[in-house]
């Protein structure tokens, strides 16, 4: 038996249609908690979309969980303790334990590129053991044939 699962979170422009969260009282449009849909033991992930001008509306910090925010569209800001950091497509922000964080999609402005788009990001959460600098639990199988070598081209 192979240990993997596949789900489809949809195209970026469909993320806003999802309504969810960790707690029903705090669920919102534009949040999908993917780790509630897949069997994930060591990592978690949400897919998020905010309209221009929307914000989280709260601060939070974790005592055991590190988060990685990968921004895929729009323009926004993150509050990180006493700092404000601008984020846009291509920004990646690691937030360690104990750091207070919040975020917003900046209000739409013709002067700010990307501000009229939804702010879209993945938040990846992990905890537990520190990862080694180089994966030390992997093995290679160069003799194993690639599964698509005889498959027809997708073009």
C-alpha positions as CSV (number, residue, x, y, z in Angstrom):
1,X,0.0,0.0,0.0
2,X,1.3,3.5,-0.9
3,X,1.0,6.3,1.5
4,X,-0.2,9.3,-0.4
5,X,-3.3,11.4,-1.1
6,X,-4.3,13.9,-3.7
7,X,-6.7,16.8,-3.4
8,X,-7.5,19.7,-5.7
9,X,-7.6,23.2,-4.1
10,X,-8.7,24.8,-7.3
11,X,-7.2,27.6,-9.3
12,X,-6.0,30.8,-7.5
13,X,-9.1,32.7,-8.6
14,X,-11.4,30.1,-7.0
15,X,-9.9,30.2,-3.5
16,X,-12.2,33.1,-2.4
17,X,-15.2,30.8,-3.0
18,X,-14.2,28.5,-0.1
19,X,-15.5,29.2,3.4
20,X,-13.7,27.6,6.3
21,X,-11.4,27.8,9.2
22,X,-10.1,25.9,12.3
23,X,-13.0,27.0,14.4
24,X,-16.6,27.5,13.0
25,X,-16.9,30.8,14.9
26,X,-13.8,32.2,13.1
27,X,-14.4,30.6,9.7
28,X,-14.3,33.1,6.8
29,X,-14.6,33.3,3.0
30,X,-11.3,32.7,1.3
31,X,-9.8,30.1,3.7
32,X,-9.4,26.4,3.1
33,X,-7.8,24.3,5.7
34,X,-6.2,21.6,3.5
35,X,-4.8,19.6,6.4
36,X,-8.4,18.9,7.5
37,X,-8.9,17.2,4.2
38,X,-5.8,15.1,4.0
39,X,-4.0,12.9,6.5
40,X,-1.2,15.2,7.6
41,X,0.8,14.3,10.6
42,X,3.8,16.8,10.7
43,X,2.7,19.7,8.5
44,X,-0.4,21.7,7.9
45,X,-1.5,24.1,5.1
46,X,-4.2,26.6,4.4
47,X,-5.0,28.3,1.1
48,X,-6.1,31.9,1.6
49,X,-7.5,34.8,-0.3
50,X,-8.5,38.3,0.9
51,X,-10.1,41.0,-1.0
52,X,-8.3,44.4,-1.2
53,X,-8.8,46.2,2.1
54,X,-9.6,43.0,4.1
55,X,-7.6,42.0,7.1
56,X,-7.2,39.1,9.5
57,X,-8.8,41.1,12.3
58,X,-6.7,39.5,15.0
59,X,-3.1,38.8,16.0
60,X,-1.8,35.3,16.9
61,X,1.4,33.6,17.9
62,X,2.3,29.9,18.3
63,X,4.3,28.3,21.0
64,X,5.2,25.0,19.1
65,X,4.4,25.7,15.4
66,X,6.5,27.5,12.8
67,X,4.7,29.0,9.8
68,X,5.8,29.7,6.2
69,X,3.7,32.1,4.2
70,X,4.1,31.8,0.4
71,X,2.4,34.8,-1.4
72,X,1.1,34.0,-4.9
73,X,-0.8,37.2,-5.8
74,X,-2.0,40.6,-4.8
75,X,-0.3,43.1,-2.4
76,X,-0.5,43.1,1.3
77,X,1.3,43.6,4.6
78,X,2.1,41.5,7.6
79,X,2.5,42.7,11.1
80,X,5.3,40.8,12.7
81,X,5.7,41.8,16.4
82,X,6.6,45.5,16.1
83,X,7.4,45.4,12.3
84,X,5.2,45.8,9.2
85,X,6.5,44.0,6.1
86,X,5.1,44.4,2.6
87,X,4.3,41.2,0.8
88,X,3.3,40.4,-2.8
89,X,3.5,37.5,-5.3
90,X,6.9,35.9,-4.7
91,X,7.3,36.9,-1.1
92,X,8.0,34.1,1.3
93,X,7.9,34.8,5.0
94,X,9.0,32.4,7.8
95,X,7.5,33.1,11.2
96,X,9.0,31.4,14.2
97,X,7.5,30.4,17.5
98,X,6.5,33.2,19.8
99,X,6.3,35.9,17.1
100,X,3.0,37.8,17.0
101,X,1.5,38.0,13.4
102,X,-1.4,39.5,11.5
103,X,-1.9,40.4,7.9
104,X,-4.0,42.4,5.5
105,X,-4.6,43.0,1.8
106,X,-3.8,46.6,1.2
107,X,-6.8,48.8,0.0
108,X,-7.1,49.1,-3.8
109,X,-5.1,51.9,-5.3
110,X,-4.1,52.7,-8.8
111,X,-0.7,53.8,-7.4
112,X,0.2,50.4,-5.9
113,X,0.7,47.5,-8.4
114,X,-1.2,44.4,-7.4
115,X,-3.4,46.2,-4.9
116,X,-6.6,45.7,-7.0
117,X,-6.1,41.9,-6.9
118,X,-7.0,39.5,-4.1
119,X,-4.1,38.8,-1.8
120,X,-3.5,35.0,-2.2
121,X,-1.1,32.9,-0.1
122,X,-0.4,29.4,1.2
123,X,0.4,29.1,4.9
124,X,2.4,26.0,5.7
125,X,2.6,25.0,9.4
126,X,5.1,22.6,10.9
127,X,6.2,21.5,14.3
128,X,8.1,18.8,16.0
129,X,11.7,17.8,15.2
130,X,14.1,20.2,13.5
131,X,14.7,19.3,9.9
132,X,18.3,18.5,9.0
133,X,20.2,20.9,6.7
134,X,20.2,18.1,4.1
135,X,17.6,15.4,4.1
136,X,19.2,12.4,5.9
137,X,16.3,10.0,5.6
138,X,16.1,9.7,1.8
139,X,17.5,7.2,-0.7
140,X,17.8,7.3,-4.4
141,X,17.0,4.7,-7.0
142,X,18.7,5.8,-10.3
143,X,18.1,2.4,-11.8
144,X,14.3,2.8,-11.4
145,X,12.7,3.8,-14.8
146,X,10.8,7.1,-14.9
147,X,7.1,6.5,-15.0
148,X,6.5,8.8,-18.0
149,X,9.2,7.6,-20.3
150,X,6.7,5.7,-22.5
151,X,3.7,8.0,-21.8
152,X,2.4,10.1,-24.7
153,X,3.3,13.8,-24.6
154,X,0.7,16.2,-23.1
155,X,1.4,18.8,-25.9
